[in-house]
């Protein structure tokens, strides 16, 4: 069993807890990746064009916090269960599982994003179509 588990967390603020949870579940440093926003592109530092042009105050700019994305390579069912539990304990928003993805492939965040996007589209296109008739609406 060779899986890479990708977890999406609501904010980068809980990076220490996520890291500690992964390490506590028995995963080595070289088997997980935490994608962080660099300081220059952090949400509190980003400013749009108009703010730079007119030098408006920071209080006027509302920027949503960046999400935290983590990839973990697991090799057996026990590691898989432990990492999934650790993610859930740290308020994971969404967990993606990739069979036979290596940790080297997971190093490319754009690759991860592309795979997740394709998977999401396949779920949407796979949904059955349905329609509601006017007579059925009147009965409700």
SULVENRA-V211868 format. One record per backbone hydrogen bond with DSSP energy under -0.5 kcal/mol. NH is the residue of the N-H (numbers start at 1). CO is the residue of the C=O. Records with the same first field share a line. If there is no record, write none. Layout:
NH = CO / CO
This chain:
3 = 74
4 = 98
5 = 72
6 = 4 / 96
7 = 5 / 70
8 = 94
9 = 7 / 68
10 = 91
12 = 66
14 = 11
15 = 12
18 = 14
19 = 15
20 = 16
21 = 17
22 = 18
23 = 19
24 = 20
25 = 21
26 = 23
27 = 22
31 = 28
32 = 29
33 = 71
35 = 33 / 69
36 = 34
41 = 38
42 = 39
45 = 42
46 = 42
52 = 48
53 = 49
54 = 50
55 = 51
56 = 51
60 = 57
61 = 58
62 = 60
63 = 61
68 = 9
69 = 35 / 67
70 = 7
71 = 33
72 = 5
73 = 31
74 = 3 / 72
80 = 76
81 = 77
82 = 78
83 = 79
84 = 80
85 = 81
86 = 82
87 = 83
88 = 84
89 = 85
90 = 86 / 87
91 = 88
92 = 87
93 = 8
94 = 8
96 = 6
98 = 4
99 = 97
100 = 2
101 = 98
102 = 100
106 = 102
107 = 103 / 104
108 = 105
109 = 107
112 = 108
113 = 109
114 = 110
115 = 111
116 = 112
117 = 113
118 = 114
119 = 115
120 = 116
121 = 117
122 = 118
123 = 119
124 = 120
125 = 121
126 = 122
127 = 124
133 = 131
137 = 133
138 = 134
139 = 135
140 = 136
